[in-house]
Amino acid sequence: MSTSPFPGTNPFTEYQIQKLRAHPKRVVFTEGEDLRVLRAAQRLVDAEAAVPVLLGNRDAIRGLAAENGVSLKFVNVIEPAKSSDFGLFCQRFAKVERYRKLSAADPADVVSRPHYFGAMMVQYGQADALVGGNQTLPASLFRALLHTIQPLPTVPKMFGMMVLVAPHLQHFGENGILFLADCGLIPQPSVEQLAAITLETGKLAKHFLGREPRIALLSHSTKGSAGTEEARKMAAATALAVEKAKEAYLDFSIIGEVQADVALDPAAAEIKLPNAEKREAADVLVFPNLDAAHISLKLLQHCAGAINYGQILAGLARPCAQVPRTASEETIFGTAAAVAVEAIKYHQLYPDGEVEGATL
């Protein structure tokens, strides 16, 4: 039986809610005409953790809430084309298009689309974090985010991180929490991209866990047990990640290339790495490619019963997440809490609202 002071939470979401109660954030949901989103929004309000902003048809959202007994108290509902910010966002979109020397798109048509409007809300400070994708293909959301939100200059390419919670499973990180990357965007990451994924996922994991994470770069090989090109790539990525972590004064524990059992089971690590120091189970798993990461995610979710949150998108100058169309209310709730907590870090790092070196 849970002893959490917040009903319905687990070790991951409880920690996020506790942080948000002291620093509530505005989270915009780009697809608000969805009962799962309405219920997740009410839970965020009940926990005093966030101010939800739902994009969509006002009458449809209110009707859906009334039919299902969902409270919209302290929930803001916005129809993009009728918003007081619509004209300003159109002007800003047109200005960016001129800067890029693009002029084919009609600003009013583009900005009225919820993904673009939500992204502009986050980019220009009208919301602190964004969650979308629950009713559309991922590419539609990604296109709007990449077109509208500044990229982080320190990350070569946007990627996705998933949080899995499974306290009932053995060797599943500390307190049953694991971070997986990249689960959604880069099919075959390069050595440089893998190193960036390692450090950025480690930073997020530290922020969400409140401690230094233990990171493993996975392979079919452990420390040269297989001399394949793929294994050598993961070894090179590990070496580069360790080097860059030292340069950035990050006290992460990073190991690679290692097999999954070595990363997660200390007994297996002791057998396969007999001369190594005793290691605790990894919290962060970095995969060699998108196939391995995405297949592992789905197996853990659908066969092992892990709860999934995300994917949390890294490489953007604003906190954003894409949830799948199959997302549960719990996934949407926890993902929103996670990006809202990420927004706390953003406001601490960039009190003026701008990331140095980030440009569209």
C-alpha positions in Angstrom: 0.0 0.0 0.0 1.4 3.4 -0.9 2.4 5.8 1.9 2.7 8.7 -0.4 1.1 12.0 0.7 -0.2 12.4 -2.9 -2.7 9.7 -3.9 -2.0 7.9 -7.1 1.7 8.8 -7.2 4.8 6.5 -7.3 8.4 7.2 -6.3 9.0 9.2 -9.5 5.9 11.3 -9.7 5.8 11.9 -5.9 9.2 13.6 -6.1 8.1 15.8 -9.0 4.9 16.8 -7.3 6.7 17.7 -4.1 9.0 20.0 -6.1 6.2 21.6 -8.1 4.1 22.4 -5.0 6.8 25.0 -4.1 7.2 26.1 -7.8 4.0 25.5 -9.8 4.4 25.9 -13.6 2.1 26.5 -16.5 1.8 23.5 -18.8 0.2 23.8 -22.2 -1.4 20.7 -23.7 -1.7 21.1 -27.4 -4.5 18.5 -27.8 -6.9 19.5 -25.1 -10.1 17.8 -26.5 -9.1 14.5 -24.9 -10.6 13.0 -21.7 -7.2 11.7 -20.7 -5.8 15.2 -20.8 -8.8 16.6 -18.9 -8.3 14.1 -16.1 -4.6 14.6 -16.0 -5.1 18.4 -15.8 -7.5 18.0 -12.9 -5.0 15.8 -11.0 -2.3 18.4 -11.5 -4.6 21.1 -10.1 -5.7 18.9 -7.2 -2.0 18.3 -6.3 -1.4 22.1 -6.5 1.4 21.3 -8.9 0.6 23.1 -12.1 -1.7 25.5 -14.0 -2.9 23.5 -17.1 -3.6 25.3 -20.3 -5.7 23.3 -22.8 -5.7 24.2 -26.5 -8.8 23.4 -28.5 -12.5 24.2 -29.0 -13.7 25.8 -25.8 -17.2 24.4 -26.0 -16.1 20.9 -26.9 -13.6 20.8 -24.0 -16.2 22.2 -21.5 -18.8 19.7 -22.8 -16.5 16.8 -22.5 -15.5 17.8 -19.0 -19.2 18.2 -17.9 -20.2 14.8 -19.4 -17.5 13.1 -17.4 -17.6 15.0 -14.2 -14.1 16.6 -14.6 -13.5 19.9 -13.0 -12.0 22.7 -15.0 -11.3 24.9 -12.0 -8.0 26.6 -12.4 -7.7 25.1 -15.9 -7.2 27.6 -18.7 -8.9 26.8 -22.1 -7.7 28.6 -25.2 -8.8 28.5 -28.8 -5.7 29.6 -30.7 -7.4 31.6 -33.5 -9.5 33.5 -30.9 -6.7 34.2 -28.4 -5.5 37.7 -27.6 -2.0 36.5 -28.5 -2.9 35.3 -31.9 -2.0 38.5 -33.8 1.3 38.9 -32.0 2.2 35.3 -32.7 1.4 35.7 -36.4 3.7 38.7 -36.5 6.5 36.8 -34.8 6.1 33.8 -37.0 6.2 36.0 -40.1 9.3 37.7 -38.9 11.1 34.3 -38.3 10.0 33.2 -41.8 11.5 36.3 -43.3 14.7 35.7 -41.4 14.9 32.2 -42.8 14.0 33.6 -46.3 10.8 31.5 -46.3 7.5 33.0 -47.2 5.2 30.2 -48.6 3.3 29.6 -45.4 0.3 31.8 -44.3 1.1 32.9 -40.7 -2.5 32.8 -39.6 -3.0 29.3 -41.0 0.1 28.0 -39.3 -0.3 29.7 -35.9 -3.9 28.6 -35.6 -2.7 25.0 -35.5 -2.5 23.9 -31.8 1.1 22.5 -32.0 2.5 25.7 -33.4 0.4 27.9 -31.1 1.5 25.9 -28.1 5.1 25.9 -29.1 5.0 29.7 -29.5 3.4 30.0 -26.1 6.4 28.2 -24.6 9.0 30.0 -26.7 7.6 33.5 -25.8 7.0 32.9 -22.1 3.2 32.4 -22.1 3.6 28.9 -20.8 6.5 27.1 -19.0 6.3 23.6 -20.6 4.5 21.7 -23.4 2.9 18.3 -23.7 1.5 17.1 -27.1 1.1 14.1 -29.4 -1.7 12.3 -27.6 -4.0 12.6 -30.7 -1.5 12.9 -33.6 1.5 11.4 -35.3 4.8 12.4 -33.6 6.2 14.0 -36.8 3.5 16.7 -36.7 4.5 17.8 -33.2 8.2 17.5 -33.8 7.9 19.7 -37.0 6.2 22.4 -35.0 8.7 22.3 -32.2 11.7 22.4 -34.4 10.3 25.2 -36.5 9.3 27.4 -33.5 11.5 26.7 -30.5 15.1 27.6 -30.2 17.6 24.6 -30.2 20.1 24.2 -27.5 23.6 25.0 -29.0 25.2 22.3 -26.9 23.1 19.4 -28.3 23.8 18.3 -31.9 20.2 17.0 -32.5 16.9 16.7 -30.7 16.4 13.3 -29.1 13.8 11.7 -26.7 14.2 10.3 -23.2 11.7 8.0 -21.6 11.2 7.4 -17.9 10.1 4.0 -16.8 8.8 3.1 -13.3 8.6 -0.5 -12.3 9.2 -1.1 -8.5 8.0 -4.7 -8.9 10.9 -5.6 -11.2 14.4 -6.7 -10.1 17.5 -4.8 -11.1 15.4 -1.8 -12.3 17.5 1.1 -11.2 17.2 2.5 -7.7 13.6 2.7 -6.4 12.4 1.1 -9.6 13.2 4.0 -11.9 15.0 3.8 -15.3 15.8 6.5 -17.9 16.1 5.3 -21.5 17.5 7.3 -24.5 17.2 7.9 -27.4 13.7 6.2 -27.8 12.2 8.2 -30.6 14.2 10.4 -33.0 17.8 9.5 -34.1 17.9 6.2 -36.0 21.6 5.7 -36.0 23.3 8.2 -33.7 27.0 9.0 -34.2 29.6 8.9 -31.6 29.3 12.6 -30.9 25.5 12.3 -30.7 25.7 9.4 -28.4 28.0 11.3 -26.1 25.6 14.3 -26.1 22.7 11.9 -25.4 24.6 10.5 -22.4 25.3 13.8 -20.8 21.9 15.5 -21.5 20.0 12.4 -20.2 22.3 12.3 -17.2 21.5 16.0 -16.4 17.8 15.4 -16.7 18.0 12.2 -14.6 19.9 14.1 -11.9 17.3 16.8 -11.9 14.4 14.3 -11.6 16.2 12.0 -9.0 17.8 14.6 -6.9 21.2 12.8 -7.0 24.0 11.9 -9.3 22.9 9.2 -11.8 24.7 6.1 -12.9 24.8 5.8 -16.7 25.5 2.8 -18.9 26.1 2.8 -22.7 24.7 -0.5 -23.9 26.0 -2.9 -26.5 25.9 -6.6 -27.4 29.5 -6.5 -26.1 31.1 -5.9 -22.7 34.5 -4.2 -22.8 35.6 -5.7 -26.1 34.1 -9.2 -25.7 32.9 -8.7 -29.3 35.1 -6.9 -31.7 32.4 -5.5 -34.0 32.2 -2.0 -35.4 29.0 -1.4 -33.4 30.7 -2.3 -30.2 33.7 -0.1 -30.9 31.3 2.8 -31.6 29.8 2.5 -28.2 33.2 2.2 -26.6 34.3 5.4 -28.4 31.1 7.2 -27.4 31.7 6.2 -23.8 35.2 7.6 -23.8 34.0 10.9 -25.4 31.2 11.2 -22.8 33.6 10.6 -19.9 35.9 13.3 -21.4 33.1 15.8 -21.9 31.7 15.1 -18.4 35.0 16.0 -16.8 35.3 19.1 -18.9 31.8 20.2 -17.7 32.6 19.2 -14.1 29.8 16.6 -14.1 30.2 13.9 -11.4 28.4 11.2 -13.3 29.3 7.5 -13.1 29.6 6.4 -16.8 30.3 2.9 -18.0 30.3 1.4 -21.5 30.3 -0.5 -23.8 28.5 -3.1 -21.6 25.7 -5.6 -22.0 22.3 -4.9 -20.3 22.9 -7.5 -17.5 26.2 -5.9 -16.6 24.5 -2.4 -16.5 21.6 -3.5 -14.3 22.7 -6.6 -12.3 25.7 -6.1 -9.9 26.1 -9.9 -9.8 26.5 -10.1 -13.5 28.9 -7.1 -13.5 31.1 -8.8 -10.9 31.4 -11.9 -13.1 32.0 -10.1 -16.4 34.1 -7.3 -15.0 36.1 -9.2 -12.3 38.6 -6.4 -11.8 36.2 -3.5 -11.7 35.0 -1.8 -8.6 31.6 -3.0 -7.3 28.9 -1.1 -9.1 25.3 -0.3 -8.3 22.6 -0.8 -10.9 22.5 1.9 -13.7 19.7 4.5 -13.6 20.3 5.7 -17.2 20.5 3.4 -20.3 21.9 4.8 -23.5 21.1 2.6 -26.5 23.2 2.2 -29.7 20.3 2.9 -32.0 16.6 3.7 -32.2 15.5 0.2 -32.9 17.1 -1.2 -29.8 15.8 1.6 -27.6 12.2 1.6 -28.9 11.8 -2.2 -28.9 13.2 -2.4 -25.4 10.8 0.4 -24.3 7.7 -1.4 -25.7 8.7 -4.8 -24.2 9.2 -3.3 -20.8 6.0 -1.4 -21.0 3.7 -4.0 -22.5 5.2 -7.3 -21.2 6.9 -6.3 -17.9 4.3 -3.8 -16.8 6.5 -0.7 -16.5 4.7 2.7 -16.4 6.2 5.0 -19.0 6.5 8.8 -18.9 7.6 10.8 -21.9 9.2 11.0 -24.2 10.9 14.1 -22.8 12.6 16.0 -25.6 16.1 17.1 -25.2 17.9 19.6 -27.4 15.3 22.4 -27.2 15.7 25.6 -25.3 12.2 25.0 -23.7 10.8 22.0 -21.8 8.6 19.9 -24.1 7.4 16.3 -24.3 5.7 14.1 -26.9 3.4 11.4 -25.6 2.1 8.5 -27.8 -1.5 8.3 -29.0 -1.8 5.2 -26.8 -0.8 7.2 -23.7 -2.7 6.6 -20.5 -4.0 9.3 -18.2 -1.1 8.3 -15.9 1.5 8.8 -18.6 0.1 12.2 -19.5 0.0 13.3 -15.9 3.5 12.2 -15.0 5.0 13.5 -18.3 3.4 16.9 -17.6 4.8 16.9 -14.1 8.3 16.0 -15.4 8.5 18.8 -18.0 7.1 21.2 -15.4 9.9 20.3 -13.1 12.3 20.7 -16.0 10.9 24.2 -16.3 12.0 24.9 -12.7 15.6 24.1 -13.8 15.2 26.2 -16.9 14.1 29.3 -14.9 17.0 28.8 -12.5 19.6 28.6 -15.3 18.1 31.3 -17.5 16.3 33.8 -15.2 16.1 36.3 -18.2 14.3 33.7 -20.3 17.0 33.3 -23.0 19.6 30.6 -23.6 22.9 32.0 -24.6 23.8 31.0 -28.2 20.3 29.6 -29.0 18.8 30.9 -32.3 16.1 29.8 -34.6 
